[in-house]
Amino acid sequence: MQELLTAVTYPLGWLVCSYVLKIESGLAKLLISLTAAILVYVLIGIKLSKKENKKDNED
């Protein structure tokens, strides 16, 4: 699930940069899209880690 959301975030970020933010530079779109995808991956990982730690503490 984590990888799927990351894979979906990259093209969505690219489209947002192109059509909503009207960014012309390919490098800027690349950096923003990759940053968004990595951020989603990290945030989901942190959330899952906290959930596992909470589960371990309850047991």
Buried (B, 14 or more C-beta within 10 A) or exposed (E): EBEEEBEEBBEEBBEBBBEEEEBEEEEEBBEBBBEBBEEBBEEBEEEEEEEEEEEEEEE
